[in-house]
Amino acid sequence: VLVPVPLHPARRARRGFDQAMLLAEDASTRWGIPAVAALARTRDHDPQARLGGTRRHENVRGAFRVVRPSLVRGRPVLLVDDVATTTATVRAAAAALTGAGARAVDVLCLARTM
């Protein structure tokens, strides 16, 4: 299954869209793999773009929970996000998914900074 890295509801409301969800939905249509909203943010933390590397990992530690474990338990998951910089966000999201029983978690990002 495709699982987008979700925005916090307050940030999604301000932005008006969730970029990772849009990417996952497009990939789902193209590849025929279901996209599921299995993750939620547990808190509205500081934006990652404003933080240094070490602080980014601390900022998102425990920031995700699996809200629909039955959709990921025992299945391979392709975690979808827009940009990976330090990989702190996708690592935190992947930890939540594996903790809920995902068989494997791979990551698909639109862009990766160097």
BALUM-330041 format. One record per residue: x, y, z negated of N, C-alpha, C in turn; residue in three letters; residue number from 1. Coordinates in steps of 0.05 Angstrom, whole numbers, plus 32768, in hexadecimal, padded with zeros to 4 digits. Each point is the difference from the previous one (the first is absolute). Example, Ala and Ser with C-alpha at 12.3 -4.5 7.8 and 13.67 -1.06 7.14 Angstrom:
<atoms>
  n.east  n.north  n.up  ca.east  ca.north  ca.up  c.east  c.north  c.up  code  pos
    8108     7F8E  7F64     7FEE      8018   8000    8012     8018  8000   ala    1
    7FF9     8015  800E     8010      8018   7FFF    7FF1     8016  7FF2   ser    2
</atoms>
This chain:
<atoms>
  n.east  n.north  n.up  ca.east  ca.north  ca.up  c.east  c.north  c.up  code  pos
    8011     7FE8  8000     7FEF      8018   8000    8012     8019  8000   val    1
    7FF5     8016  800B     800D      801A   7FFF    7FF5     800F  7FE8   leu    2
    8012     800A  7FEF     7FF7      800F   7FE8    800E     801B  8001   val    3
    7FF0     8016  8003     800C      801A   8000    8008     8009  7FE4   pro    4
    8016     800F  7FFE     8007      800D   7FE7    7FED     8017  7FFC   val    5
    7FEF     7FFF  7FEB     7FEB      8015   7FFE    800A     801A  7FF4   pro    6
    7FF2     8015  8007     8004      801A   7FF3    7FEE     7FFF  7FE6   leu    7
    8007     8011  7FED     7FEE      8003   7FE9    7FE7     800E  800B   his    8
    7FE8     7FFA  7FF5     7FE8      800C   800A    8000     801F  8001   pro    9
    800D     800C  7FEC     8001      801E   8000    8011     800A  8017   ala   10
    8016     7FF3  8006     8011      8008   8016    7FF2     7FFB  801B   arg   11
    7FF2     7FEA  8001     7FF1      7FFA   8019    7FEB     8015  8005   arg   12
    7FF2     8008  7FEB     7FEC      8015   8002    800C     801B  800A   ala   13
    8017     8007  7FF5     800D      8019   8008    8009     7FFE  801D   arg   14
    800B     7FE9  8008     800B      7FFD   801B    7FEA     7FFB  8015   arg   15
    7FEC     7FF2  7FF8     7FE9      7FFA   8012    8003     7FE6  800F   gly   16
    8016     7FF2  7FFC     8005      7FE6   800D    8015     7FF1  7FF1   phe   17
    8002     7FE6  8006     8015      7FEF   7FF4    8010     7FF5  8017   asp   18
    8019     800A  8004     8010      7FF9   8017    8006     7FE3  8002   gln   19
    8006     7FF3  7FEA     8007      7FE3   8000    7FE7     7FF0  8008   ala   20
    7FE9     8008  7FF7     7FE8      7FF2   8008    7FFB     8002  801E   met   21
    8004     8018  800A     7FFC      8004   801D    8014     7FEE  8010   leu   22
    8019     7FFF  7FF7     8013      7FEF   800E    7FF8     7FE2  7FFE   leu   23
    7FF7     7FF8  7FE8     7FF8      7FE4   7FFC    7FE8     7FF9  8011   ala   24
    7FED     8012  8002     7FE8      7FFB   8010    8007     7FFE  801E   glu   25
    8012     8011  8009     8009      7FFE   801C    800E     7FE6  8005   asp   26
    8012     7FF8  7FEF     800E      7FE7   8003    7FED     7FE8  7FFF   ala   27
    7FEC     8002  7FEF     7FEC      7FEB   7FFE    7FF1     7FFC  801B   ser   28
    7FF8     8017  800C     7FF2      7FFF   8019    8012     7FF4  8016   thr   29
    8019     8009  8001     8013      7FF7   8014    8008     7FE2  7FFD   arg   30
    8004     7FF8  7FE7     800B      7FE5   7FFB    7FEC     7FEB  7FF7   trp   31
    7FE8     8009  7FF9     7FEC      7FED   7FF7    8005     7FF5  7FE4   gly   32
    800F     800F  7FF0     8006      7FF9   7FE4    7FEE     8012  7FEF   ile   33
    7FF2     7FF4  7FED     7FEE      8011   7FEF    8010     8014  7FEF   pro   34
    7FF6     8018  7FFF     800B      8015   7FEE    7FED     8002  7FE8   ala   35
    800C     7FFE  7FE8     7FF0      8000   7FE8    800A     8014  7FEC   val   36
    7FEE     800E  7FF3     8008      8013   7FEB    8002     7FF1  7FE6   ala   37
    8016     7FF1  7FFC     8003      7FEF   7FE9    800F     800E  7FE9   ala   38
    800C     8017  8006     8010      800F   7FEB    7FF2     801A  7FF9   leu   39
    8005     8009  7FE7     7FF8      801B   7FF7    8017     800C  7FF0   ala   40
    8001     801A  8000     8013      800F   7FF0    7FF5     8001  7FE3   arg   41
    8011     7FFB  7FED     7FF7      8001   7FE4    8001     801C  7FF4   thr   42
    800F     8012  800E     8001      801C   7FF6    8009     8012  8017   arg   43
    7FFA     801A  7FFD     8008      8014   8014    801B     800B  7FF8   asp   44
    8016     7FF3  8009     801B      8008   7FF8    800B     8016  8012   his   45
    8017     800B  7FF8     800D      8014   8010    8005     7FF6  801D   asp   46
    7FFE     8011  8014     8006      7FF8   801C    801D     7FF7  8002   pro   47
    8004     7FE9  800D     801B      7FF5   8002    8013     8012  8010   gln   48
    7FF6     800E  8013     8011      8011   8012    800F     8015  7FF0   ala   49
    7FF7     8007  7FE9     800C      8015   7FF0    8015     7FF6  7FEC   arg   50
    8004     7FE5  8000     8011      7FF4   7FEB    8019     7FF3  800C   leu   51
    8015     7FFE  7FF0     8019      7FF2   8008    7FFB     7FE2  7FFE   gly   52
    8014     7FF0  8009     7FFD      7FE3   8002    7FFA     7FF2  7FE6   gly   53
    800F     8005  7FEB     7FFB      7FF2   7FE7    7FE5     8007  7FF4   thr   54
    7FF9     801A  8002     7FE6      8009   7FF5    7FE9     7FF4  8010   arg   55
    8004     7FFB  801A     7FEA      7FF5   8010    7FF8     7FE4  7FF5   arg   56
    8014     7FF0  7FF9     7FFA      7FE5   7FF6    7FF1     8002  7FE5   his   57
    8008     8011  7FEF     7FF3      8004   7FE6    7FE3     800B  8004   glu   58
    7FFD     8011  8014     7FE7      800E   8005    7FE9     7FEC  8008   asn   59
    8008     7FEB  800F     7FEB      7FED   800A    8000     7FE5  7FF1   val   60
    8011     7FFD  7FED     8000      7FE7   7FF0    7FE5     7FFC  7FF4   arg   61
    7FF3     7FEA  8006     7FE5      7FFA   7FF5    7FEA     8011  800B   gly   62
    8005     800E  8017     7FEC      8012   800B    7FEA     7FF3  8011   ala   63
    8002     7FE5  8003     7FEC      7FF2   8011    7FF4     7FE9  7FF1   phe   64
    7FE7     7FFA  8007     7FF3      7FE8   7FF5    7FF1     7FF3  8017   arg   65
    7FFD     7FE6  8000     7FF1      7FF2   8014    7FE3     8000  7FF7   val   66
    7FEF     800B  8011     7FE3      8002   7FF9    7FF0     7FE9  800B   val   67
    800C     7FF2  8013     7FF2      7FE9   800D    8014     7FE9  8003   arg   68
    8007     7FF3  7FE9     8014      7FEB   8001    7FF9     7FE9  8012   pro   69
    7FE7     7FFA  8003     7FF8      7FE9   8011    8008     8004  801E   ser   70
    8004     8019  8008     8008      8006   801C    801D     7FFC  8005   leu   71
    8011     7FFE  7FEB     801C      7FFD   8004    800C     7FE6  7FF4   val   72
    7FF2     7FF4  7FED     800A      7FE9   7FF2    8005     7FE9  8014   arg   73
    8019     7FF6  8000     8008      7FEA   8011    8004     8007  801D   gly   74
    7FFF     801A  8007     8002      8008   801C    8019     8011  8004   arg   75
    800B     7FFF  8019     8015      8013   8007    7FF3     801B  8004   pro   76
    800D     8015  7FF7     7FF6      801B   8001    8014     8011  8010   val   77
    7FF6     8011  8012     8010      8014   800D    7FF7     801B  7FF4   leu   78
    8011     800B  7FF0     7FFB      8019   7FF2    8006     8017  8014   leu   79
    7FED     8012  8003     8003      8015   8014    8002     801C  7FF3   val   80
    8015     800F  8008     8003      801B   7FF6    800A     8012  8017   asp   81
    7FFE     801A  7FFC     8008      8012   8015    801E     8004  8001   asp   82
    800D     8006  7FEA     801D      8006   7FFF    800D     7FF2  7FE9   val   83
    8017     7FF5  8004     8010      7FF4   7FEB    801A     8011  7FFE   ala   84
    8005     800A  7FE8     8019      800F   7FFC    8012     7FEF  7FEE   thr   85
    7FF9     7FFE  7FE7     8010      7FF0   7FED    7FF5     7FE4  7FFD   thr   86
    7FE8     7FFB  800B     7FF0      7FE7   7FFE    7FF4     7FFD  7FE4   thr   87
    8001     8014  7FEF     7FF5      7FFE   7FE5    7FE2     7FFA  8001   ala   88
    7FF1     800E  8011     7FE3      7FFD   8001    7FF9     7FE3  800A   thr   89
    800C     7FF7  8015     7FF8      7FE6   800A    800A     7FEA  7FED   val   90
    8015     8004  7FF2     8009      7FEC   7FEC    7FEC     7FFE  7FE9   arg   91
    7FF6     8017  7FF7     7FED      8000   7FEA    7FE6     7FF3  8009   ala   92
    7FF7     8006  8019     7FE7      7FF4   800A    8004     7FE2  8005   ala   93
    8017     7FF8  800A     8006      7FE4   8004    8000     7FF0  7FE6   ala   94
    800B     800C  7FEB     8001      7FF3   7FE6    7FE3     7FFB  7FF6   ala   95
    7FEE     8013  8004     7FE4      7FFB   7FF8    7FF4     7FE9  8010   ala   96
    8006     7FFF  801A     7FF4      7FEB   8011    800B     7FE5  7FF9   leu   97
    801A     7FFE  7FFC     800B      7FE6   7FF9    7FF7     7FF7  7FE4   thr   98
    7FFC     8014  7FEE     7FF6      7FFA   7FE6    7FE3     7FF5  8001   gly   99
    7FF2     8008  8015     7FE4      7FF6   8003    7FFF     7FE6  8010   ala  100
    8018     7FF6  8007     8000      7FE6   800E    8004     8000  801E   gly  101
    8007     8016  800C     8006      8000   801C    8017     7FED  8005   ala  102
    7FFE     7FF0  8015     8015      7FEC   8006    801A     800D  8008   arg  103
    7FFE     8015  8010     8018      800F   8009    7FF6     801C  8007   ala  104
    8012     8014  7FFD     7FF9      801B   8007    8017     800B  8012   val  105
    7FF8     8007  8019     8012      800E   8012    7FF6     801C  8003   asp  106
    8010     8012  800A     7FFA      801C   8001    8001     800A  801D   val  107
    7FEC     800F  8008     8000      800E   801A    7FFC     801E  7FFB   leu  108
    8014     8010  8008     7FFF      801C   7FFD    8002     800D  801C   cys  109
    7FF2     8016  8003     8002      800F   801A    801C     800C  8003   leu  110
    800B     800A  7FEA     801A      800E   8001    8011     7FF8  7FE8   ala  111
    801A     8001  8004     8013      7FFB   7FEA    8015     8015  8001   arg  112
    8004     800E  7FE9     8015      8015   8000    801B     7FF3  7FFB   thr  113
    8015     800D  8008     801B      7FF5   7FFD    8010     8012  7FEE   met  114
</atoms>
